[in-house]
C-alpha cells in the first residue's frame, strides 16, 4: 500500500500538512487552505469549489470540526 501525501491546496499549491484543522475539502477530493478560502467564498457560510463548482458549507467541509 502506498502512503498518501498531505493534501495540497487546489488554489495556491502549498501543502496543508501543518494546518489540517483549518483545511476545507470538497466531495470532488480537492483541498482549499485557510489562506485561500476567502477567495472562493460565496458568503460567510458557503464556499464554491473552484474545481467542480459545488457549493460547500464552510464549517461542515473541514476535516476536523469542533462540536
C-alpha positions in Angstrom: 0.0 0.0 0.0 1.4 3.4 -0.9 1.5 6.3 1.5 -0.8 9.3 0.8 0.8 12.7 0.7 -0.7 15.5 2.8 -3.4 17.5 1.0 -2.2 20.3 -1.3 -4.3 23.4 -1.7 -6.0 23.4 -5.1 -5.7 27.2 -5.4 -2.2 28.0 -4.2 -0.5 24.6 -4.4 1.0 24.7 -0.9 0.9 21.7 1.5 -1.8 21.8 4.1 0.0 19.4 6.4 0.8 22.0 9.1 -2.8 23.4 9.2 -5.1 20.4 8.6 -7.7 21.6 11.2 -8.3 24.7 9.0 -8.3 23.0 5.6 -11.6 22.7 3.7 -12.5 19.8 1.5 -14.9 19.2 -1.4 -16.6 16.0 -2.4 -14.5 16.1 -5.6 -11.4 15.4 -3.5 -9.7 18.8 -3.6 -8.5 20.8 -0.6 -8.5 24.6 0.0 -6.2 26.0 2.6 -7.3 28.6 5.2 -5.4 31.3 3.3 -7.4 30.7 0.1 -10.9 30.1 1.5 -11.8 33.8 1.3 -11.1 33.8 -2.5 -13.8 31.1 -3.1 -16.4 32.2 -0.5 -19.9 32.9 -1.8 -20.9 34.4 1.6 -20.0 33.8 5.3 -21.4 30.3 5.2 -20.8 28.9 1.7 -17.7 28.5 -0.5 -17.7 27.3 -4.1 -15.3 24.7 -5.2 -13.0 26.1 -8.0 -12.8 22.6 -9.5 -16.3 21.2 -9.6 -18.3 24.4 -8.7 -20.1 22.5 -5.8 -21.4 24.7 -3.0 -19.9 23.7 0.3 -20.6 24.7 3.9 -17.5 26.4 5.3 -17.6 24.8 8.8 -19.1 21.5 7.5 -16.3 21.0 4.9 -13.5 20.9 7.4 -12.0 17.5 8.2 -11.7 18.4 11.9 -14.7 20.2 13.3 -15.3 21.4 16.9 -18.6 20.1 18.3 
